[in-house]
Amino acid sequence: MKIAIPYGSTELTATLDWARILDTLRIADAPALANPAAAMLEQFNGPIGTAPLATRLQPGGTVLIIVSDSFRKTGVHQLLPTLVAFLNDHGVPDERISFLFATGSHRPPTNAEKSEILGSAIHARFEGRAVAHSPHDDTNLVYRGDTSRGTPVFMNRLADEADTVIATGRVVLHYFGGFGGGRKSILPGIAGMKTIAANHALNLDPVENHLNPDVAIGRLDGNPVAEDMLEGAKRCGDHFLLNTVLNRSGQIARIYCGDLEEAHREACNYAERLYTVPVREKADFVVASAGTAKNFIQSHKSLYNAHQIVKKGGHIILAAPAPEGYGGHKFVDWLKLGSRAAIIAELRKNAEINGQTALSTLEKARKTFFITAMSSTETEALGGQKVENLDEGLDRVHAALAQRGIAHPTCYIMPDAAFSVPILSSP
């Protein structure tokens, strides 16, 4: 059988005739909205859990629009011209509107990436009032107290000073935040590093030396990271949510507007139906693609999802171009600690976002073959090995399984592993 998976802007293909493919796991098909801008305006007039947007605007007041960074495709650029026109029509002129790129702990977008995120026309029109958040710039942060779990809430000053904050984003399932979009546009999106680190440290079990089992993909209630995100986000400004859910082709399938929590929950319910895939058994190996993820830290989401459905001792082949390498300058320092126990011990003393990903990676990448622009040294530090192409990866897996006496292995193919979330329906 010929298999094909994305690799950046290209595709990798190979013939697989020695394994039984259990399934190709994909996002469910969903039609694109015929007129996304019209659907958004309808939501403005009848938002979920709050008053219509027009009634929340102050004529002559200021509006801050939070948009995602270059690591997330949201489709919001299609909506921004209509959104800005709506604000203009309701008494908010261009000079009272600004944009903030929610970088979290990521690098800021380049000028070309800003144009792509906003759309070229809006970028040209608002270039002087479209800035990237910096989590390290204490002079641009304001403190809004601590959450009930002890997270100090430092947020971007622009959001604190704006009369209205419109938080945009895309809702997908997220491996420790439960879901993307919603609260994540604010925390970690426009939060300070101390806030991000303290929130992400809730990944750890409070007593035992392992990851907290309550911190789970697709879970909001009872997930301490997700609940802490929401509590912190609510301390920052007067929010109106504008979230999209994209189909497998990257088109806008649904739009949800309204209250930061209620509208987000409805979007999550739909995203869960779209992105989760029922799986009846684990496989001997998984072939997965991280798509266009620019670095390993973003590719880790695909590794996480693939790992959920591989048998103990099984293998993953992960196509992860990662042209920007690891994607976090401190990430390699955590990897050098070398073991789960050492990383956990250090995280107890010094909560830091890259440490959480390093811990998860060392647990999942040990039998992974990477097709990547990263070097062999980098992939070995992750715990895996580099291969030059899909054929070599399959040959290496075939040989390893044969050594273990597995003559007729099983396999899953995951072309969009960052977003398709396998749910095991039986032990």
C-alpha positions, 0 to 999 in steps of 0.5 A, spaced: 500 500 500 502 506 498 502 511 504 503 519 503 504 524 509 505 531 509 512 534 510 512 542 510 510 544 504 511 537 500 509 530 501 513 524 503 511 517 500 513 510 500 510 503 499 508 499 505 507 491 504 509 488 510 505 491 515 497 491 516 495 498 517 489 499 522 487 506 520 489 512 517 487 517 522 484 524 520 480 530 522 473 529 520 470 532 514 466 538 515 464 543 510 467 550 510 462 556 512 460 559 505 460 566 508 465 567 514 464 574 515 457 574 515 457 568 520 461 573 524 456 579 524 451 574 526 454 572 532 456 579 534 448 580 534 447 574 538 453 572 542 454 566 547 453 568 554 454 576 553 451 582 550 452 584 543 458 587 541 455 593 539 453 594 546 460 593 549 463 598 545 464 605 547 464 611 542 471 614 541 473 608 546 479 604 545 479 596 542 485 591 542 484 585 538 489 580 540 491 575 534 495 569 534 502 568 532 506 565 526 505 558 529 498 558 529 493 558 523 486 561 525 483 564 519 482 570 522 485 574 517 479 573 513 475 576 518 479 582 520 476 587 514 469 586 516 471 586 524 474 593 523 469 596 519 464 594 524 468 597 529 468 603 525 461 603 524 460 603 531 464 609 533 471 606 534 475 609 528 482 606 526 486 610 530 483 607 537 484 600 534 490 596 535 493 589 534 497 585 539 500 578 537 499 573 542 506 570 542 506 567 549 513 564 550 515 564 542 519 568 538 515 575 535 513 574 528 517 577 522 514 583 518 512 578 513 508 573 518 505 579 521 502 581 514 500 573 513 496 573 520 493 580 519 492 580 511 496 584 507 491 590 507 489 590 514 497 590 516 498 595 511 493 599 514 495 598 522 502 596 521 504 602 526 499 599 531 500 592 531 505 590 536 508 583 538 507 581 546 514 580 549 513 576 556 520 578 558 519 586 558 517 587 565 516 595 563 510 593 559 506 588 564 502 589 569 500 585 575 493 583 577 494 579 583 495 571 584 490 566 582 488 561 587 493 556 585 498 561 587 500 563 579 502 571 579 498 574 574 502 579 569 499 581 563 500 586 557 499 593 559 495 594 552 490 589 554 489 592 561 489 599 558 484 598 552 476 599 553 475 593 550 479 587 548 477 582 542 481 575 543 481 571 537 484 564 536 483 557 533 480 552 538 483 545 537 485 540 542 491 541 546 495 536 550 496 540 557 491 546 556 485 541 554 483 546 548 487 552 545 483 558 543 479 562 549 483 563 555 490 561 552 490 567 547 491 571 554 494 566 558 499 564 556 498 569 549 499 575 553 502 573 559 509 575 563 514 569 563 513 568 571 506 567 569 507 562 564 512 558 568 508 558 574 501 556 570 505 550 566 508 548 572 501 545 574 503 540 569 507 536 575 503 532 580 503 536 586 506 530 590 509 524 586 514 525 581 510 524 574 506 528 570 499 530 573 494 525 570 489 531 571 492 535 566 489 532 560 488 533 552 481 535 551 479 536 559 478 543 562 474 541 568 478 538 573 485 540 569 489 545 574 493 548 568 486 550 564 482 552 570 488 556 572 489 559 565 481 561 565 482 564 572 488 568 570 485 571 564 479 573 567 483 578 571 485 582 564 480 587 561 473 586 558 473 580 553 469 579 547 471 572 544 472 571 537 474 563 535 474 559 529 474 552 528 478 550 522 476 543 517 481 539 515 483 543 509 484 549 513 478 553 512 473 556 517 468 551 519 465 554 525 465 561 528 464 562 536 463 569 539 461 571 546 463 570 553 471 568 554 468 561 558 461 560 555 463 561 547 469 557 548 466 551 551 461 551 545 467 551 540 470 546 544 464 541 544 464 542 536 472 541 536 472 535 540 467 532 535 471 534 529 478 532 531 478 526 536 478 519 532 476 513 536 481 508 536 480 500 538 487 498 539 494 500 539 499 499 534 506 496 533 508 503 530 505 509 528 507 514 522 505 521 523 506 528 520 507 534 524 505 538 518 508 545 517 510 546 524 516 550 524 520 547 530 520 541 535 517 544 540 511 545 536 512 538 533 511 535 540 504 536 539 504 530 534 509 526 538 504 526 543 498 524 539 502 519 536 504 516 542 497 515 545 496 509 540 503 506 540 504 499 544 509 499 549 516 498 546 513 500 539 516 505 534 514 512 531 516 515 525 515 522 525 516 527 519 517 534 523 521 539 518 523 543 524 527 548 520 528 553 526 530 547 530 528 546 537 524 553 538 526 554 545 533 556 547 533 553 554 530 547 551 537 544 550 539 545 557 533 541 560 534 535 555 542 535 558 539 533 565 538 527 561 532 523 565 525 524 568 527 524 575 532 530 574 528 534 570 522 533 575 527 535 581 529 541 577 522 543 575 520 543 583 525 548 584 525 552 577 518 552 574 520 553 566 516 552 560 521 548 556 522 544 562 515 541 561 516 539 554 523 536 555 520 532 560 514 529 556 519 528 550 524 524 554 518 520 555 515 519 548 521 520 543 525 514 545 523 509 540 522 515 535 525 516 528 525 523 525 525 525 518 527 532 519 532 538 518 534 537 525 541 534 526 542 527 528 545 530 534 539 534 536 534 528 535 539 524 539 538 529 545 531 528 544 532 520 545 530 519 538 534 517 531 534 521 525 533 518 518 533 521 511 527 519 508 520 515 509 523 509 506 529 509 511 524 510 517 520 504 515 526 499 514 529 501 521 522 500 524 521 493 520 528 491 522 527 493 529 520 489 530 523 483 526 528 483 532 523 482 537 519 477 533 513 481 530 512 478 523 506 481 522 506 488 525 500 493 525 500 501 524 496 507 524 498 513 519 497 520 522 497 525 516 495 531 521 498 528 527 498 535 531 490 536 530 487 529 530 487 526 537 486 518 538 481 516 543 482 509 545 475 506 546 478 499 549 484 497 553 
